[in-house]
Amino acid sequence: MPDRIRATVWGENVHERKNAIVAQVYPDGMHDCIADGLREDAALEVRAATLQEAEHGLTKSVLAETDVLLWWGHAAHGEVADTVVERVLGRVWEGMGFIALHSAHYSKIFKRLMGTSCSLTWREAGERERLWVCNPGHRIARGIEPSFEIENTEMYGEPFAIPPPDEIVFLSWFEGGEVFRSGCTWKRGNGKIFYFRPGHETYPIYFHPVVRQVLRNAVHWAAPDGRPWIDSCPNIPIDQAHEKLVAKGPKLHKEGEKGFR
């Protein structure tokens, strides 16, 4: 693994270009705002990519050079090419970290990783949110007070149709009374996954210093621990076995045949 953690921030970059309110809040795009928050940590090497780029900015070479991918999407989930989704999925299995932000709960890639609908309840009323730290010893919660508040946000409420998280790092309470599992982790293949709820377009949530700290912490947590696990189901020839081996009995596959058994 390189000296610096290589993070790629992906954003669909749609509302920023079509909605005047969002454009005013995030004049350089939400993806660049999120990336700027990560750049406050000198240990992170950060780039941004958007839906509008060729291959959505997530070419094989870009993903090969990405240790952690952060994903923000809302209005254009269906416009993300399935080939790119499969490419990202394969990299997560290999060990790339993946951080899903806010409405990315409904993205193709997050639903593929979870294997569920990832549906939830919601309300857009600019209400106050208080996030509680459930596990103060977790790497993602490092340096975070027992709770912090976001003054205006969109409510996400339970039930949240996700598989049981490995860990719940943050739990939200909203002014209207709902609660939500706002910071959850999983592992898929060799990759670590973190879902973090805050981030509605019409509020300056990604400028919030604690939100930025959480994302920096999450990148450190999600970074690969070791070498990539290449999930290609390789054949190990008899002459490459660690112990001397003599073939016995009939075989289904031809010598040198590639592919799944």
C-alpha positions as CSV (number, residue, x, y, z in Angstrom):
1,M,0.0,0.0,0.0
2,P,1.3,3.5,-0.8
3,D,2.5,6.0,1.9
4,R,-0.7,8.0,1.3
5,I,-4.2,6.6,1.1
6,R,-5.6,7.2,-2.4
7,A,-9.3,8.4,-2.2
8,T,-11.6,9.0,-5.1
9,V,-14.8,11.0,-4.5
10,W,-17.5,10.2,-7.1
11,G,-20.5,12.5,-7.5
12,E,-23.3,12.4,-10.1
13,N,-23.0,16.2,-10.4
14,V,-26.6,16.7,-11.5
15,H,-28.5,18.8,-9.0
16,E,-25.5,21.3,-8.8
17,R,-25.9,22.0,-12.5
18,K,-29.8,22.1,-12.6
19,N,-30.9,23.5,-9.3
20,A,-30.1,27.1,-8.4
21,I,-30.2,26.5,-4.7
22,V,-27.8,23.6,-4.8
23,A,-25.5,25.5,-7.2
24,Q,-25.4,28.3,-4.6
25,V,-24.6,26.0,-1.7
26,Y,-22.0,24.0,-3.7
27,P,-20.8,26.2,-6.5
28,D,-17.9,23.8,-7.3
29,G,-20.0,20.7,-7.0
30,M,-20.7,18.5,-4.0
31,H,-17.9,16.1,-5.1
32,D,-15.3,18.9,-5.0
33,C,-16.6,20.0,-1.6
34,I,-16.3,16.5,-0.2
35,A,-12.8,16.1,-1.8
36,D,-11.7,19.4,-0.2
37,G,-12.7,18.2,3.2
38,L,-10.6,15.1,2.7
39,R,-7.6,17.2,1.5
40,E,-7.4,18.7,5.0
41,D,-5.6,15.5,5.9
42,A,-2.1,15.4,4.4
43,A,-2.1,11.6,4.6
44,L,-4.8,11.4,1.9
45,E,-4.3,11.7,-1.9
46,V,-7.6,12.8,-3.3
47,R,-9.2,13.0,-6.7
48,A,-12.8,13.5,-7.9
49,A,-14.8,11.9,-10.7
50,T,-18.3,12.5,-12.0
51,L,-21.1,10.8,-13.9
52,Q,-20.6,13.0,-17.0
53,E,-17.0,11.8,-17.6
54,A,-16.1,8.9,-19.9
55,E,-16.9,5.7,-18.0
56,H,-18.1,8.0,-15.3
57,G,-14.5,8.8,-14.4
58,L,-14.1,5.3,-13.0
59,T,-11.9,3.6,-15.6
60,K,-10.0,0.4,-14.7
61,S,-6.9,2.4,-14.2
62,V,-8.5,5.0,-11.9
63,L,-10.1,2.2,-9.7
64,A,-6.8,0.3,-9.7
65,E,-5.2,3.4,-8.2
66,T,-8.0,4.0,-5.6
67,D,-7.8,2.6,-2.1
68,V,-11.1,4.1,-1.0
69,L,-14.1,5.2,-3.2
70,L,-16.6,7.7,-1.8
71,W,-20.0,7.7,-3.6
72,W,-22.6,10.4,-3.8
73,G,-25.7,10.0,-6.0
74,H,-29.4,10.9,-5.9
75,A,-31.2,11.8,-9.1
76,A,-29.3,9.7,-11.6
77,H,-28.8,6.2,-10.1
78,G,-30.3,4.6,-13.2
79,E,-27.8,6.4,-15.5
80,V,-24.8,4.7,-14.0
81,A,-23.6,2.0,-16.4
82,D,-23.9,-1.5,-15.2
83,T,-20.4,-2.2,-16.5
84,V,-19.0,0.5,-14.2
85,V,-21.1,-1.0,-11.3
86,E,-19.6,-4.4,-11.9
87,R,-16.1,-2.9,-12.1
88,V,-16.5,-1.2,-8.7
89,L,-18.0,-4.3,-7.2
90,G,-15.0,-6.3,-8.3
91,R,-12.6,-3.8,-6.7
92,V,-14.5,-3.9,-3.4
93,W,-14.2,-7.6,-3.4
94,E,-10.5,-7.3,-4.0
95,G,-10.1,-4.9,-1.0
96,M,-11.0,-1.3,-2.1
97,G,-12.9,0.5,0.6
98,F,-16.3,1.9,-0.2
99,I,-18.1,4.8,1.5
100,A,-21.8,5.4,0.5
101,L,-23.0,8.9,1.3
102,H,-26.6,9.9,2.1
103,S,-28.9,9.1,-0.9
104,A,-26.3,6.7,-2.2
105,H,-28.3,4.1,-0.2
106,Y,-30.3,3.7,-3.4
107,S,-27.4,3.5,-5.8
108,K,-26.9,0.4,-7.9
109,I,-23.6,-0.4,-6.3
110,F,-24.7,-0.1,-2.7
111,K,-27.8,-2.2,-3.3
112,R,-25.6,-4.8,-5.0
113,L,-23.2,-4.8,-2.1
114,M,-26.1,-5.1,0.5
115,G,-28.3,-7.5,-1.5
116,T,-31.4,-5.7,-0.3
117,S,-33.7,-2.9,-1.4
118,C,-32.0,-0.4,1.0
119,S,-35.3,1.5,1.3
120,L,-36.1,3.9,4.2
121,T,-38.6,6.6,5.2
122,W,-37.8,10.3,4.7
123,R,-39.0,13.9,5.1
124,E,-37.6,17.2,3.7
125,A,-38.3,19.8,6.3
126,G,-35.0,21.3,7.3
127,E,-35.2,19.8,10.7
128,R,-32.4,19.5,13.3
129,E,-30.5,16.2,13.5
130,R,-28.4,15.0,16.5
131,L,-26.0,12.2,15.8
132,W,-24.9,10.0,18.7
133,V,-21.6,8.1,18.8
134,C,-22.5,4.4,19.5
135,N,-18.9,3.2,19.7
136,P,-16.5,5.8,20.9
137,G,-13.6,3.4,20.4
138,H,-14.2,2.9,16.7
139,R,-11.6,4.4,14.3
140,I,-14.4,6.3,12.4
141,A,-15.4,8.0,15.7
142,R,-11.9,9.1,16.6
143,G,-11.8,12.7,17.9
144,I,-15.6,13.0,17.7
145,E,-17.6,14.2,20.8
146,P,-20.3,11.9,22.2
147,S,-22.8,13.7,20.0
148,F,-23.0,16.5,17.4
149,E,-25.7,18.3,15.7
150,I,-26.6,19.4,12.1
151,E,-29.0,22.4,12.2
152,N,-30.9,21.7,9.0
153,T,-31.2,18.4,7.2
154,E,-33.4,15.9,5.5
155,M,-34.8,13.2,7.8
156,Y,-34.1,9.6,7.1
157,G,-36.0,7.2,9.3
158,E,-36.4,3.5,10.1
159,P,-37.1,0.9,8.9
160,F,-33.9,1.0,6.9
161,A,-33.9,-2.1,4.7
162,I,-30.3,-3.2,5.0
163,P,-28.7,-6.4,6.2
164,P,-27.6,-6.3,9.9
165,P,-24.5,-4.1,10.1
166,D,-21.3,-5.4,11.4
167,E,-21.1,-2.3,13.5
168,I,-23.3,0.8,14.1
169,V,-21.0,3.8,14.7
170,F,-23.6,6.6,14.6
171,L,-27.3,6.7,15.5
172,S,-29.4,9.8,14.5
173,W,-32.3,11.5,16.2
174,F,-34.4,14.1,14.3
175,E,-36.4,17.0,15.5
176,G,-39.6,15.2,14.3
177,G,-38.9,12.3,16.6
178,E,-37.5,9.6,14.2
179,V,-34.3,7.7,14.7
180,F,-32.0,6.2,12.1
181,R,-28.8,4.0,11.9
182,S,-26.7,6.8,10.3
183,G,-23.3,5.2,10.4
184,C,-23.0,1.5,9.6
185,T,-20.2,-0.8,8.5
186,W,-19.9,-4.1,6.7
187,K,-17.3,-6.2,4.9
188,R,-17.8,-7.7,1.5
189,G,-15.0,-9.9,0.2
190,N,-11.9,-8.1,1.2
191,G,-13.4,-4.7,1.1
192,K,-14.7,-2.5,4.0
193,I,-17.9,-0.6,3.6
194,F,-19.2,2.4,5.5
195,Y,-22.6,4.1,5.0
196,F,-22.9,7.6,6.4
197,R,-26.3,9.4,6.2
198,P,-25.7,13.2,6.4
199,G,-25.5,15.1,3.1
200,H,-28.7,16.5,1.6
201,E,-28.1,18.8,-1.4
202,T,-29.8,22.1,-0.3
203,Y,-27.9,22.3,3.0
204,P,-24.2,23.0,3.5
205,I,-23.7,19.7,5.4
206,Y,-20.4,18.8,3.7
207,F,-18.9,22.0,5.0
208,H,-19.7,20.9,8.6
209,P,-16.3,20.4,10.3
210,V,-17.4,17.2,12.2
211,V,-19.0,15.7,9.1
212,R,-15.6,16.3,7.4
213,Q,-13.7,14.7,10.3
214,V,-16.0,11.6,10.1
215,L,-15.3,11.2,6.4
216,R,-11.5,11.6,6.9
217,N,-11.6,9.0,9.7
218,A,-13.7,6.7,7.5
219,V,-11.2,6.8,4.7
220,H,-8.5,5.7,7.1
221,W,-10.7,2.9,8.4
222,A,-11.8,1.7,5.0
223,A,-8.3,1.6,3.4
224,P,-7.0,-1.9,2.5
225,D,-5.1,-3.7,5.1
226,G,-3.1,-6.0,2.8
227,R,-2.6,-7.0,-0.8
228,P,-5.6,-7.3,-3.1
229,W,-7.5,-10.5,-3.2
230,I,-7.9,-11.2,-6.9
231,D,-11.3,-12.9,-7.2
232,S,-10.7,-14.8,-10.4
233,C,-11.0,-18.5,-9.3
234,P,-7.6,-19.5,-10.8
235,N,-6.6,-23.0,-11.6
236,I,-3.6,-24.4,-9.8
237,P,-1.8,-26.9,-12.0
238,I,-0.6,-30.2,-10.5
239,D,3.1,-29.2,-11.1
240,Q,2.6,-26.0,-9.1
241,A,1.2,-27.8,-6.0
242,H,3.2,-27.1,-2.8
243,E,3.5,-30.8,-2.2
244,K,4.3,-33.5,-4.8
245,L,1.0,-34.7,-6.3
246,V,0.0,-37.4,-8.8
247,A,-3.3,-37.0,-10.6
248,K,-5.9,-39.8,-9.8
249,G,-9.1,-40.6,-11.6
250,P,-10.9,-39.0,-14.5
251,K,-11.1,-35.2,-15.0
252,L,-13.9,-33.0,-16.1
253,H,-11.7,-30.1,-17.2
254,K,-9.1,-30.1,-20.0
255,E,-5.5,-29.3,-19.1
256,G,-4.9,-25.5,-19.1
257,E,-8.7,-24.8,-19.2
258,K,-9.6,-21.4,-17.7
259,G,-12.8,-20.1,-16.0
260,F,-14.9,-21.2,-13.1
261,R,-14.9,-24.9,-12.1
